[in-house]
């Protein structure tokens, strides 16, 4: 078959599985499971691939909700990453149900064309992207060894081809003080809630001296038990984000000192643990990204390309934004939506080791954006279902183009980043 026939066959495979793929997406959406607890999600996604003839390894890399599903025997090895964990309290407000189903769709299509393209295709079931770092552990334990390129597609309000996520560290912070009666014997207390107050004020003051490419934010998950008891223990979760791992390494000690200030001022003991390995910034492969952009446009997706940066530009201060088949929204909408690619993902760690792309595909949700309840509701709409299908075809077409381009194929096989 020539390249057009291969692409037509890929699109036909995905379109023929539409009901199956959207059904999987809706089932995942209706049964959200948080990081490291995706028992049903991992089983359902893996089962779809096993039913299609993939060889599936469950409990991959010693992670109970990870899997590795493989098909084909060609020399060029392409990985498709599936995420399926949900957010605490918000369900699939980041659209991982769409990510998982699109990965299955791309996997099915590439498996059917693997012999023609000279491909091995692996779908990676990667748990705990929302703060757990499943891909980091899988990468460290050899899951991606021998893979020449990795890709995935992530839903957002609009289409953005180039991912530019922050590097991030995940901190679990605990203060230990001394409880006492707040009215009768307050002088005997060591107030762990005050320690958090001082730390948060210090972080707020620190922000004036931080670069625009950084973020510090968190929540107190336990602040005390009763108003008449001086809290003896408090707990919180904090994220520190920066443009690169190097920048993050310089910022995190400054944030830690803010928590130390709370402990020093109140007399509390401070305990800081890392909840997950650091996530790296994302490095887009310069050969694969243009292929995806062109394929998405062929499917009718639309991007605002090379938009100027700045607070008054349609793309907003963080660069290019785009729009799906529904077309661009207002400048304010695009400024808001264009920032979705500045979140963080453990796919960044993968991208520093092998060529990778992580485009965003629009589901027409504006004004709702990721990590809002309204966005979760949009993740099972007809527009979301179409994004799933377009994402699956777009990823598979991109892999097919890479396999058929002598220069790109040779670079990937040669292991050149």
ZAGULUM-570642 format. One record per residue (C-alpha): residue in one letter; x negated, y, z. Coordinates in steps of 0.001 Angstrom, whole numbers, plus 524288, in hexadecimal, padded with zeros to 5 digits. Last residue first. Layout:
N
AXYZ;...
***
This chain:
417
X7BC7E831738500F;X7B474828B7846E8;X7B73C81A68849C6;X7B307815E183C67;X7C04280FDB83A05;X7C68081D0E83C8F;X7BD2B8243183377;X7BEBC81A16828CD;X7CD8181AAD8299A;X7CD338297582935;X7C46D829E581D4A;X7CAEB81EB081612;X7D8B4823C981831;X7E22E81864817B4;X7E15581479825FC;X7E286822A182A41;X7EE7F82465821A5;X7F4AE8182682750;X7F1EA81C9A83541;X7F83B829B283245;X803E38230782BEA;X805A981ADA83831;X80523826D884102;X80EAC82E718389D;X817FB822F08373C;X818BE82103845EC;X819D782F8D8487D;X8246A8313E83E39;X82C578262B84441;X82AE582B588521D;X82D7C8394284D97;X83A098346A84751;X83E4B82E608543B;X83B0A83B0E85B39;X84346842C885198;X84E74839138534A;X84DC883B7E86201;X847538325286BBF;X83BE883AFE86FDF;X844828472A87099;X849AC8435287E0A;X83BC28425C8831B;X839448500C87DED;X844CE8552E885CE;X83F0684F2C89210;X8329B8570488FE5;X825068512288F3B;X8234B8548D880CD;X82AC88602187B4F;X839148641787A28;X83B738709F87249;X8398F869A486942;X83BE685B03867D8;X83A41858F885951;X8333084BE985AF2;X825FD85091855FE;X81A648478D8543E;X80DB184A0E85B57;X800F1844ED855BE;X7F74983C9585D90;X7EBF48390F85497;X7E00B8308E85700;X7D23D82D34852D8;X7CB4D8255C85D7B;X7C509827E886AB5;X7C8D1835FD86DB9;X7D667833938681F;X7D8F18286F871AC;X7D6928317287D37;X7DFF883B528774C;X7EA52830C787641;X7EAB88320188509;X7F34A83DCC882AC;X7F40C84BF1886F3;X7FD378573388388;X7F8AD8619A87A09;X7FFF385BD386E52;X80CB9860B38741C;X807EB86EC0872E1;X80D538707186538;X81B0886E3D86A6B;X81B3A87AD58722D;X815488837C867C2;X81DD387C9385DDF;X82A1D87FCE86588;X825F688DFA8674A;X8233088F59858D4;X830A588A02855FB;X832A487C66850B7;X82BD2875DC84567;X832FB86BF983D13;X83C8D8612B8405B;X833D3857348399C;X82996858FF8440F;X823308657F84866;X81574869CC84ADE;X80C1686FBC85474;X7FE58874838527F;X7F69987B2785D2D;X7F6BD87C4386BE6;X7FA9E88A7486D89;X80760889718661A;X809C88828B8594A;X8125E88D6885422;X807768970A85786;X8096F8A193861C9;X8020D89B2D86CFF;X7F6B08977F86459;X7F27D88CFF85AFD;X7F4BE88DF884C6E;X7FC7188314845E9;X7F3E9879E983DF9;X7FF95871B883A01;X80D618738083EF8;X8114A8656783D08;X81C7C85EE2835EF;X820EA850A9835EB;X8277084C7282957;X8218983EDD82831;X8174D843FD81EA3;X8141084E31828E6;X8116D84369832B6;X808AF83C88828E1;X800C2848D182642;X7FEEA84B90834BB;X7FB4A83D718377D;X7F0DC83D7482CEA;X7EBAF84A8F8318A;X7EA01844D483F47;X7E3288385583B0C;X7D6EC83E8583567;X7D417848D683FA5;X7D68F83F8584B0C;X7DCDD84753855DC;X7D539847EB862A7;X7DE028487F86E92;X7D94484D9487BCC;X7D6478430F885A4;X7DF1583D5E89036;X7D89383B9F89D63;X7DA3D82E448A3DA;X7E6B882CD88ABA2;X7EBE1830358B91F;X7DF318369E8BD9C;X7DE90837C68CC50;X7DD878439B8D52F;X7DE098423F8E409;X7DDB984E4A8ECC6;X7DD8184E3D8FBA3;X7E4CC85998901A0;X7DEA98647990992;X7E7D286EB790422;X7DE898781D8FD4E;X7D47A86DD58F994;X7DE83864698F415;X7E51686EC28EBE3;X7D7E4873A98E711;X7D43C865BF8E331;X7E045865948DA9A;X7DB75871DB8D3C6;X7CDE786BC58D300;X7D3A5860948CB20;X7D85786A6B8C122;X7CAA886FE78BF62;X7C517862268BE76;X7CED485F228B375;X7CB0086A8F8AAC9;X7BD1C867298A6D6;X7BFDF858E68A3CB;X7CC1185D2D89C7C;X7C3EF8659E8935E;X7BB89859D889012;X7C77F8513688E7E;X7CCB085B0B884C5;X7D71F86593883C6;X7DAD1864FE8920F;X7E54085EFA89AAF;X7E63485CC68A966;X7F1EF854D28ADAA;X7F687854268BBCB;X7FE7784A5D8C3A6;X8023384D488D1B2;X8024B847BE8DF6F;X804C484D1C8ECEA;X801F5847818FA4B;X8031584CAE90829;X80E928557E9058D;X8124F85DF391140;X81EEC857939159E;X82B1185FFA917D9;X82D8A861BA9094A;X82D8E85310906CF;X8259D849728FEA2;X81AA9850C08F7ED;X815FB855318EA94;X815A3848CC8E290;X814C28492D8D3BF;X80EB8856A98D2FA;X80DE48597E8C479;X8032385D458BB0C;X7FD62866E18B175;X7F03586BAE8AC98;X7EEC286F3089E2F;X7E3008732C89612;X7E1038784488838;X7E4548862D88C4C;X7D7BC8861D89456;X7D8DF887368A306;X7D597893068AB79;X7E38D897938AD3E;X7E76B889758B027;X7DF478893E8BC96;X7E945891888C3CF;X7F3E7887778C161;X7EAAD87C6D8C513;X7E7A0883388D1FD;X7F6198853B8D4B4;X7F86A876CF8D1D8;X7ED8D872B18DB0F;X7F28387B748E603;X80038876098E4BD;X7FB05868228E438;X7F3AC86A148F101;X7FFB0870568F704;X80722863C68F469;X7FC9385C078FB82;X7FEAC863D4907EF;X7F5B48600691313;X7FE978607F91EF9;X7FB7A8621D92D54;X7FE47870C392D2E;X80C1286DE39288B;X80FD58674E9355F;X81E3086A559380F;X822CE8701E92B2F;X81C118680A92085;X81B6585BBA928A1;X80EB68553A9249C;X8085E84E8D918FE;X7F9AE84F1A916B4;X7F328850C390969;X7F031848728FD79;X7F02484EBF8F007;X7F19B8468C8E3CA;X7EE9F849AF8D580;X7F0598403E8CA17;X7E91C846118BE85;X7EAA5843878B008;X7E01E848F88A705;X7E34884E7D899B1;X7DD3B8512788C59;X7E681859A2884B5;X7EDA68556287883;X7EAAE85AA186AD6;X7F2EB85243861B9;X7F2FE856858538C;X7FF088531784BAD;X8098485AF185286;X817BC857ED84F19;X8224E85DDC857A4;X828CB85BB6864FD;X81F5B850C18684F;X81E1584245865D5;X810C383B84865E7;X80A98833C685ACA;X7FFAC829E685C54;X7F282826F685665;X7E62C81F0A85808;X7DADA81CD284EB8;X7D001812BD84CD8;X7D3E0808FB8575A;X7C8C37FF8085A6A;X7C974801D886908;X7D640808B186C39;X7DA8C7FF44876E9;X7CCE37FED087CE4;X7CF61800CA88B55;X7CB8280F2F88B51;X7D5078121C88046;X7E00180AC588700;X7DD5581214893AC;X7DD6681F2F88CAD;X7E96E81B66884E1;X7F127818C08914C;X7EDAC825D68974B;X7F781826CB8A254;X7FC9D834B98A16C;X80779833B48978D;X8002682AA688E53;X8034681F5C8975B;X803B1813CC88E28;X7FD69811C3880D1;X80341807448781C;X7F91F806F386D55;X7FDC18037B85FAF;X7F2C57FD5F857F6;X7F1A87FD458492C;X7E73B7F5F2841A5;X7E6897FB7283422;X7E2127F8188266F;X7ECA88008582064;X7F3CD7F60181899;X7F1F07EBFB82355;X7F6A27F56682DCF;X802DA7F9F382699;X80CE57F2B182EEE;X804B57F52183B08;X804248038E837B8;X812F0804A383723;X815577FD2F843C5;X80AE8804F584AFA;X8103A811FD8465D;X81DC980E2B84B12;X818BC8090E8581B;X8110B8159385A32;X81D2381D98856D3;X824E8815EE860FE;X81AD98186086B91;X81928826D1868A9;X827D9828F5867F4;X82A0F822F58755D;X81EA082B2A879ED;X826FB8372A877BE;X8213784058881D5;X82DF2841CC88955;X82F7A8330688957;X834828323289743;X8346583F0989E99;X8335D83B2D8ACF8;X825E28353E8AB96;X821CC835FC89D4A;X822AA82A1E89478;X818B68200B88FE6;X8199E81AB388210;X80D4E81E1587A7E;X809A1816DD86E0C;X7FC65818B4867A0;X7F9E6814878599A;X7EC6780ECF856ED;X7E62980D2F8498F;X7DBCA802F18467C;X7D5D38034B838E7;X7D0287F5D6835E6;X7DD317EF3B8332A;X7E28D7E45583BA7;X7F0C37E81A83D95;X7F8EE7E935849E4;X7F6097ECB98580A;X7FDCB7EFF48644C;X7F69A7F47B8708E;X7FE7D7F61687D02;X7FE997FE6788943;X808AD7FD8589435;X801397F41E89D10;X7F3EF7FAA589B05;X7E8C47F0D689BC8;X7E39A7F51B88EA2;X7F00B7F03888823;X7FAD87EAD3890B1;X800ED7E65C883DD;X7F96A7E213877DE;X801E67E1E986BB7;X7FEEE7DB9A85EA1;X807E17E2D78556B;X811D27DB0884DAE;X81D427E47D84D31;X823A97DE5685929;X816F37E0C486087;X817967EF1385CCC;X825657F0F4861C2;X8220A7E90286DE9;X816A67F2058713D;X81FA97FDD987154;X829CC7F719879E0;X81FDF7F16E8835D;X818A27FE4988507;X82559805948875E;X82AB97FB80890DF;X81EB87FB94899A2;X81B9980A0F89867;X817D880B7E8A6CA;X809E38107E8A524;X80ED681E2B8A1ED;X81D708204C8A31F;X828678181089D53;X833C081DB78959D;X83ED68146389221;X8481881BCB88903;X83CD8821DA88175;X8365E814A487F77;X8432580F3E87A20;X844EC81B0987151;X8375A8199D86B6C;X838F780B048696E;X845FD80D18862A5;X83FCA8179585A35;X8358580DD0855ED;X83EDC8027C8533B;X8487180B0A84BEB;X83D8A810E9843C7;X836C48041884083;X839E0804FB831FF;X83579813218320F;X8286F80F23837D4;X8263C8043682E0B;X82AE980C7B822A7;X821E1817A882635;X8168080E4282679;X81A748082F81981;X81B708159881327;X80E0E818EC8188C;X8083B80C8C812EE;X80ED880EF0805D2;X8097081CB580570;X7FBB68181180885;X7FBA680DE97FDAA;X800008000080000;
***
